Structure formats: structure tokens, C-alpha cells
């Protein structure tokens, strides 16, 4: 069960965690700061964050974002 359809389990979990964290921060920004980020900008921010995680050593995410490294 390490791979599900060729997708590494750890990488998928890390990606889900990252996406949920960014959505949570956007939720807080909307509720507490009364500011709204465009969806396209949020997606760009998530992609940038994936790249930063990979550069910081999250090797399991490298398969999801090979072009960012």
C-alpha cells in the first residue's frame, strides 16, 4: 500500500497537508483580515510553496513538482 496507482503515499499526504494548510490560511485571511485572494493567485501560491518544500528537503513532493526544482 506504499503506492496507490504509482503515487507515493507519503508524497500524496504531504501534498494534501500543504494544500489544506494554504486553504486554511486563506480562510483565516477572509474571516479575520476581510481580504480575499483570487483563486488563481492562491493556486500560484500553493505551487510556489510546493517548490519551497522540495527545496527544503521534502523529497517525497519532488514527483509532484519536478519542474519546480
C-alpha positions in Angstrom: 0.0 0.0 0.0 3.0 2.3 -0.3 2.0 3.3 -3.8 -1.5 3.9 -4.9 -1.7 3.8 -8.7 2.0 4.7 -8.8 1.6 7.7 -6.5 3.8 7.6 -3.4 1.7 7.6 -0.2 4.0 10.0 1.7 4.1 12.4 -1.2 0.4 12.5 -1.5 -0.1 13.0 2.2 2.4 15.9 2.2 0.7 17.5 -0.8 -2.7 17.2 0.8 -1.4 18.7 4.0 0.2 21.6 2.2 -2.9 22.4 0.1 -5.2 22.2 3.2 -2.8 24.5 5.1 -2.9 27.1 2.4 -6.7 26.9 2.1 -6.9 27.3 5.9 -4.7 30.4 5.8 -6.8 31.9 3.1 -10.0 31.1 5.1 -8.4 33.0 8.1 -7.4 35.9 5.8 -11.0 36.2 4.6 -12.6 35.9 8.1 -10.2 38.0 10.2 -8.5 40.3 7.8 -11.5 40.8 5.5 -9.2 40.3 2.5 -9.8 37.9 -0.4 -7.1 36.3 -2.6 -8.1 35.4 -6.2 -8.3 31.7 -6.8 -5.6 31.8 -9.5 -3.3 33.6 -7.1 -4.0 31.0 -4.4 -3.1 28.2 -6.8 0.1 30.0 -7.7 0.9 30.4 -4.0 0.4 26.7 -3.5 2.7 25.8 -6.4 5.4 28.1 -5.0 5.0 26.6 -1.6 5.4 23.1 -3.0 8.7 24.3 -4.6 9.9 25.7 -1.3 9.1 22.4 0.5 11.0 20.5 -2.1 14.0 22.9 -1.8 13.8 22.5 2.0 14.2 18.7 1.6 10.7 17.2 1.0 11.9 14.7 -1.5 8.5 12.9 -1.5 7.0 16.0 -3.2 9.6 16.1 -6.0 7.5 13.7 -8.1 4.5 16.1 -8.0 6.6 19.1 -9.0 9.7 18.0 -11.0 9.7 21.3 -13.0 9.9 23.4 -9.8 13.4 22.0 -8.8 
